[in-house]
Amino acid sequence: MSITIENAEIEALLADLTETTRRTAPDLLLDVLRRERARVEADRERDRAEAVASGRLLHERTYASPLVDPRPINEILAYDENGLPV
């Protein structure tokens, strides 16, 4: 598979890096892509961990709050055992 890149800045950066590092363009591009994929995966993992922590915190806060109305839900909504209004 070949890739055509028509971007002067990319071409200039790639030429500079190949000259500076004495590595081939495919090797440099492969390294950059692997690093970017690792960074994206790390970001995903961090986001997942933050979401789980946030959910746990919400759960803990919800169950730690005092019960405002101890009546059963049927009494609060005022329906009888047949689902009719009381």
BALOBA-1460 file (C-alpha; in Angstrom, 3 decimals):
// residues 86
<rec num="1" residu="m" x="0.000" y="0.000" z="0.000"/>
<rec num="2" residu="s" x="1.299" y="3.411" z="-0.814"/>
<rec num="3" residu="i" x="0.356" y="6.734" z="0.699"/>
<rec num="4" residu="t" x="0.495" y="10.025" z="-1.139"/>
<rec num="5" residu="i" x="0.911" y="13.053" z="1.078"/>
<rec num="6" residu="e" x="0.502" y="16.400" z="-0.598"/>
<rec num="7" residu="n" x="1.301" y="18.716" z="2.264"/>
<rec num="8" residu="a" x="4.393" y="20.893" z="2.169"/>
<rec num="9" residu="e" x="4.750" y="21.110" z="5.956"/>
<rec num="10" residu="i" x="4.555" y="17.338" z="6.387"/>
<rec num="11" residu="e" x="7.075" y="16.797" z="3.612"/>
<rec num="12" residu="a" x="9.450" y="19.358" z="5.132"/>
<rec num="13" residu="l" x="9.144" y="17.884" z="8.632"/>
<rec num="14" residu="l" x="9.635" y="14.369" z="7.337"/>
<rec num="15" residu="a" x="12.674" y="15.379" z="5.289"/>
<rec num="16" residu="d" x="14.179" y="17.163" z="8.297"/>
<rec num="17" residu="l" x="13.584" y="14.194" z="10.585"/>
<rec num="18" residu="t" x="14.946" y="11.652" z="8.120"/>
<rec num="19" residu="e" x="18.076" y="13.735" z="7.747"/>
<rec num="20" residu="t" x="18.440" y="14.412" z="11.474"/>
<rec num="21" residu="t" x="17.748" y="10.871" z="12.701"/>
<rec num="22" residu="r" x="19.160" y="9.019" z="9.671"/>
<rec num="23" residu="r" x="16.040" y="6.861" z="9.670"/>
<rec num="24" residu="t" x="13.851" y="6.116" z="6.680"/>
<rec num="25" residu="a" x="10.552" y="7.896" z="6.172"/>
<rec num="26" residu="p" x="8.499" y="4.681" z="6.605"/>
<rec num="27" residu="d" x="10.295" y="3.908" z="9.885"/>
<rec num="28" residu="l" x="9.647" y="7.415" z="11.197"/>
<rec num="29" residu="l" x="5.998" y="7.367" z="10.153"/>
<rec num="30" residu="l" x="5.483" y="3.936" z="11.704"/>
<rec num="31" residu="d" x="7.011" y="5.138" z="14.964"/>
<rec num="32" residu="v" x="4.851" y="8.277" z="15.010"/>
<rec num="33" residu="l" x="1.683" y="6.286" z="14.290"/>
<rec num="34" residu="r" x="2.460" y="3.745" z="17.008"/>
<rec num="35" residu="r" x="3.087" y="6.528" z="19.529"/>
<rec num="36" residu="e" x="-0.150" y="8.270" z="18.580"/>
<rec num="37" residu="r" x="-2.128" y="5.038" z="18.893"/>
<rec num="38" residu="a" x="-0.598" y="4.413" z="22.337"/>
<rec num="39" residu="r" x="-1.461" y="7.975" z="23.383"/>
<rec num="40" residu="v" x="-5.056" y="7.603" z="22.188"/>
<rec num="41" residu="e" x="-5.427" y="4.283" z="24.023"/>
<rec num="42" residu="a" x="-4.004" y="5.810" z="27.201"/>
<rec num="43" residu="d" x="-6.484" y="8.691" z="26.897"/>
<rec num="44" residu="r" x="-9.340" y="6.205" z="26.446"/>
<rec num="45" residu="e" x="-8.286" y="4.216" z="29.478"/>
<rec num="46" residu="r" x="-8.010" y="7.400" z="31.546"/>
<rec num="47" residu="d" x="-11.460" y="8.528" z="30.380"/>
<rec num="48" residu="r" x="-12.944" y="5.125" z="31.268"/>
<rec num="49" residu="a" x="-11.337" y="5.171" z="34.703"/>
<rec num="50" residu="e" x="-12.631" y="8.701" z="35.321"/>
<rec num="51" residu="a" x="-16.150" y="7.670" z="34.241"/>
<rec num="52" residu="v" x="-16.115" y="4.671" z="36.575"/>
<rec num="53" residu="a" x="-14.835" y="6.807" z="39.455"/>
<rec num="54" residu="s" x="-17.499" y="9.421" z="38.748"/>
<rec num="55" residu="g" x="-20.217" y="6.761" z="38.733"/>
<rec num="56" residu="r" x="-18.972" y="5.347" z="42.005"/>
<rec num="57" residu="l" x="-18.926" y="8.790" z="43.586"/>
<rec num="58" residu="l" x="-22.474" y="9.480" z="42.395"/>
<rec num="59" residu="h" x="-23.596" y="6.113" z="43.767"/>
<rec num="60" residu="e" x="-21.938" y="6.744" z="47.135"/>
<rec num="61" residu="r" x="-23.395" y="10.248" z="47.424"/>
<rec num="62" residu="t" x="-26.866" y="9.044" z="46.484"/>
<rec num="63" residu="y" x="-26.919" y="6.249" z="49.040"/>
<rec num="64" residu="a" x="-25.264" y="8.397" z="51.713"/>
<rec num="65" residu="s" x="-27.960" y="11.078" z="51.505"/>
<rec num="66" residu="p" x="-30.764" y="10.887" z="54.043"/>
<rec num="67" residu="l" x="-34.065" y="9.347" z="53.057"/>
<rec num="68" residu="v" x="-36.444" y="12.262" z="52.555"/>
<rec num="69" residu="d" x="-39.701" y="10.329" z="52.596"/>
<rec num="70" residu="p" x="-39.714" y="6.857" z="54.145"/>
<rec num="71" residu="r" x="-43.157" y="5.912" z="52.791"/>
<rec num="72" residu="p" x="-43.384" y="3.162" z="50.130"/>
<rec num="73" residu="i" x="-43.582" y="4.446" z="46.572"/>
<rec num="74" residu="n" x="-47.235" y="3.346" z="46.257"/>
<rec num="75" residu="e" x="-48.188" y="5.629" z="49.138"/>
<rec num="76" residu="i" x="-46.203" y="8.524" z="47.748"/>
<rec num="77" residu="l" x="-47.849" y="8.200" z="44.327"/>
<rec num="78" residu="a" x="-51.222" y="7.435" z="45.970"/>
<rec num="79" residu="y" x="-52.086" y="4.291" z="43.984"/>
<rec num="80" residu="d" x="-53.572" y="1.183" z="45.487"/>
<rec num="81" residu="e" x="-52.533" y="-2.446" z="44.904"/>
<rec num="82" residu="n" x="-54.616" y="-2.491" z="41.686"/>
<rec num="83" residu="g" x="-52.870" y="0.560" z="40.270"/>
<rec num="84" residu="l" x="-55.880" y="2.821" z="40.785"/>
<rec num="85" residu="p" x="-55.650" y="6.299" z="42.332"/>
<rec num="86" residu="v" x="-56.513" y="6.386" z="46.011"/>
